[in-house]
Amino acid sequence: MNINRVRIVTDSACDLPQAAADELGIEIVPLTIRIDGHEYVDRADLTTAEFWAKCAHSATLPETAAPSPGQFEAAYRKLAAEGATSVVAINLSAGLSATMQSAELAARALTGEVQVTVVDSQQVTLGQGLIVLACARLAAGGASHAAVVALAQDLATRTKVWGALDTLENLKKGGRIGGAKALLASALAIKPIIEVRDGKVEQGGKQRTRTKALAFLVDTLVAAGKIEHLSVLQADCTDVAAFVEMLRPHYAGEIMIGDIGPVVGSHTGRGTMGIAYALAR
């Protein structure tokens, strides 16, 4: 009989559908969102629809804040109380947030009480989410703590996220692009492509129309070769179903669809569409 019970903790930047997290007992520690001076706890105080509605009426970019070490410590202790023999925390890239630091400080606070290993996903949104899901499934099957940690570390090196932005408004609000440049780019219908590379969000190119931007994502997937765990991430898009149909001829497995939440959406803006996948070994 296998008495080993490894549990998984992550943060709300993972953008996992709540049903998927609940099914595998994944504990999600929320980040905090500040919009026009008001603070909201991600997933608890603010739905994605409410977030986009507030953003539309705000002249400034929302701000996000990492969870405190105390929030992670409470999550670890909760799982231990539920019978976990150890915990693996898989978090938002350390290159993008102080969330990893909080998770590590909390892990150290529990030294001698519960074994906690913190892994940098080097990812965000469903790139992070797919690593978390794969590890939770492995853990649910009775795998050892070391095996779950090894899978998380391995997937962190093989996972890719690409996104096509539909608006430059958030980059303009955030001061990452000047007003005149944003106006010109908007007039030319330029759609920036972003890629998560080495734990940071980098420019991945630009396309002249949304149609071309989505086709670029499909071409990128095809060029990647054999992949695992394909997911689509979307920020209040109306053309998700059509995009999924564009991908289907190139991937036989299930395609999970997840909403881009406030943590990522604050920077990318409404209408962002993306793909997350792991390169096959």
Sequence and secondary structure as in RCSB ss.txt:
>XXXX:A:sequence
MNINRVRIVTDSACDLPQAAADELGIEIVPLTIRIDGHEYVDRADLTTAEFWAKCAHSATLPETAAPSPGQFEAA
YRKLAAEGATSVVAINLSAGLSATMQSAELAARALTGEVQVTVVDSQQVTLGQGLIVLACARLAAGGASHAAVVA
LAQDLATRTKVWGALDTLENLKKGGRIGGAKALLASALAIKPIIEVRDGKVEQGGKQRTRTKALAFLVDTLVAAG
KIEHLSVLQADCTDVAAFVEMLRPHYAGEIMIGDIGPVVGSHTGRGTMGIAYALAR
>XXXX:A:secstr
     EEEEEEGGG   HHHHHHTT EEE  EEEETTEEEEBTTTB HHHHHHHHHT SS  EEE   HHHHHHH
HHHHHHTT SEEEEEES TTT SHHHHHHHHHHHTTTTSEEEEEE S  HHHHHHHHHHHHHHHHTT  HHHHHH
HHHHHHHHEEEEEE S SHHHHHTTSS HHHHHHHHHTT EEEEEEETTEEEEEEEESSHHHHHHHHHHHHHHT 
SEEEEEEEESS S HHHHHHHHGGG  S  EEEE  HHHHHHH TT EEEEEEE  
